[in-house]
Amino acid sequence: MSLPIGYASSTISLVLIAITTLAACVTAGVWSLVDFVPKALAFEKTDPATVDEAAAVRWTRRSLLRLPLDLITCAAMLAAVAGYS
């Protein structure tokens, strides 16, 4: 007995969406642990008068690079919920 084609493709789609969500979420988490957390802790210990403006700009731009990962995670989760119901 075989499954209908629509059922199999929707199941595969949900699995791929789940894998995409998990990959994006894990990547963002690892990035946070390796890059964001240590630099944030160092920043908190730094005297505000000694903060370099160029370093602050680099920090802001690097932080913006996380936005696509968050958007991918959000979109994939919404797609999974919409496909599941």
Contacts in CASP RR format, 6 or more apart in sequence:
PFRMAT RR
TARGET T0000
AUTHOR 0000-0000-0000
METHOD contacts of the structure
MODEL  1
MSLPIGYASSTISLVLIAITTLAACVTAGVWSLVDFVPKALAFEKTDPAT
VDEAAAVRWTRRSLLRLPLDLITCAAMLAAVAGYS
10 83 0 8 1.000
13 83 0 8 1.000
14 80 0 8 1.000
14 83 0 8 1.000
14 84 0 8 1.000
17 76 0 8 1.000
17 79 0 8 1.000
17 80 0 8 1.000
18 76 0 8 1.000
18 80 0 8 1.000
20 72 0 8 1.000
20 76 0 8 1.000
21 72 0 8 1.000
21 73 0 8 1.000
21 76 0 8 1.000
21 77 0 8 1.000
21 80 0 8 1.000
24 69 0 8 1.000
24 72 0 8 1.000
24 73 0 8 1.000
24 76 0 8 1.000
25 73 0 8 1.000
27 69 0 8 1.000
28 66 0 8 1.000
28 69 0 8 1.000
28 70 0 8 1.000
28 73 0 8 1.000
31 66 0 8 1.000
31 69 0 8 1.000
35 62 0 8 1.000
36 63 0 8 1.000
36 66 0 8 1.000
39 59 0 8 1.000
43 51 0 8 1.000
43 59 0 8 1.000
END
